[in-house]
Amino acid sequence: MSYYANHVFFCLNERDDGRPCCADKGAKKLQEYAKQRIKSLNLNGQGKCRINKAGCLDRCEEGPVLVVYPQGVWYTFIDQHDIDEIIDQHLLAGKIVERLQLK
């Protein structure tokens, strides 16, 4: 059994060569929002959920991106509404948010 039921990694990669990066698309602010929302719902900690920062996940062109493990489901997102939908549907209800899923 995994230490966390869900482990969420937000790409916060920064590039200075002009190529797309998740940091330029608001990923840090939304990662912080997700972390606070998970804490406010008392969903953080062992056996529950962990929201983490990640370096480059090599999908910045599709970003911003996050990935949820152990399922390995990739998402893109734009705003807090999208993050709430991922939390409510995927992390709480166990349903993939198809409209935000990256294949």
C-alpha positions as semicolon CSV with decimal commas, in nm:
position;residue;x (nm);y (nm);z (nm)
1;M;0,000;0,000;0,000
2;S;0,119;0,349;-0,087
3;Y;0,195;0,599;0,191
4;Y;-0,054;0,842;0,030
5;A;-0,382;0,746;-0,132
6;N;-0,313;1,019;-0,390
7;H;0,014;1,199;-0,458
8;V;-0,027;1,506;-0,681
9;F;0,271;1,664;-0,855
10;F;0,240;2,014;-1,006
11;C;0,500;2,105;-1,267
12;L;0,652;2,438;-1,162
13;N;0,925;2,435;-1,424
14;E;1,078;2,769;-1,524
15;R;1,256;2,823;-1,854
16;D;1,444;3,129;-1,968
17;D;1,492;3,026;-2,330
18;G;1,149;3,134;-2,456
19;R;1,000;2,784;-2,465
20;P;0,669;2,731;-2,283
21;C;0,685;2,650;-1,915
22;C;0,426;2,580;-1,649
23;A;0,559;2,854;-1,420
24;D;0,462;3,117;-1,678
25;K;0,105;2,984;-1,678
26;G;0,025;3,035;-1,308
27;A;0,114;2,687;-1,184
28;K;0,275;2,802;-0,858
29;K;-0,027;3,000;-0,742
30;L;-0,262;2,712;-0,822
31;Q;-0,034;2,454;-0,656
32;E;-0,043;2,664;-0,339
33;Y;-0,422;2,692;-0,369
34;A;-0,458;2,313;-0,408
35;K;-0,236;2,250;-0,105
36;Q;-0,441;2,488;0,111
37;R;-0,771;2,343;-0,011
38;I;-0,658;1,988;0,067
39;K;-0,556;2,100;0,417
40;S;-0,886;2,282;0,472
41;L;-1,072;1,963;0,380
42;N;-0,851;1,763;0,621
43;L;-0,738;1,545;0,332
44;N;-0,364;1,584;0,387
45;G;-0,134;1,336;0,554
46;Q;-0,061;0,967;0,561
47;G;-0,322;0,757;0,387
48;K;-0,478;1,067;0,234
49;C;-0,338;1,315;-0,015
50;R;-0,012;1,499;-0,074
51;I;0,026;1,804;-0,299
52;N;0,385;1,848;-0,420
53;K;0,591;2,079;-0,636
54;A;0,782;1,920;-0,921
55;G;1,045;2,032;-1,162
56;C;0,996;1,974;-1,531
57;L;0,755;1,692;-1,608
58;D;0,835;1,734;-1,981
59;R;0,481;1,832;-2,084
60;C;0,503;2,211;-2,048
61;E;0,372;2,266;-2,403
62;E;0,041;2,117;-2,282
63;G;0,051;2,304;-1,953
64;P;0,025;2,394;-1,696
65;V;0,019;2,029;-1,594
66;L;-0,017;1,809;-1,289
67;V;-0,015;1,435;-1,245
68;V;-0,201;1,227;-0,986
69;Y;-0,043;0,905;-0,861
70;P;-0,079;0,613;-0,810
71;Q;-0,322;0,626;-1,104
72;G;-0,083;0,822;-1,327
73;V;-0,357;1,055;-1,453
74;W;-0,233;1,376;-1,616
75;Y;-0,430;1,700;-1,613
76;T;-0,406;2,052;-1,743
77;F;-0,581;2,340;-1,567
78;I;-0,648;2,711;-1,603
79;D;-0,792;2,841;-1,277
80;Q;-0,917;2,758;-0,926
81;H;-1,240;2,616;-1,069
82;D;-1,038;2,352;-1,257
83;I;-0,837;2,268;-0,944
84;D;-1,158;2,240;-0,740
85;E;-1,303;2,006;-1,002
86;I;-0,993;1,783;-0,992
87;I;-1,004;1,775;-0,611
88;D;-1,379;1,716;-0,588
89;Q;-1,412;1,466;-0,870
90;H;-1,080;1,282;-0,881
91;L;-0,938;1,302;-0,530
92;L;-1,268;1,283;-0,340
93;A;-1,498;1,087;-0,572
94;G;-1,240;0,878;-0,763
95;K;-1,367;0,992;-1,105
96;I;-1,134;1,116;-1,378
97;V;-1,213;1,469;-1,499
98;E;-1,210;1,389;-1,869
99;R;-1,238;1,750;-1,991
100;L;-0,905;1,835;-1,820
101;Q;-0,727;1,504;-1,873
102;L;-0,419;1,487;-2,093
103;K;-0,367;1,165;-2,283
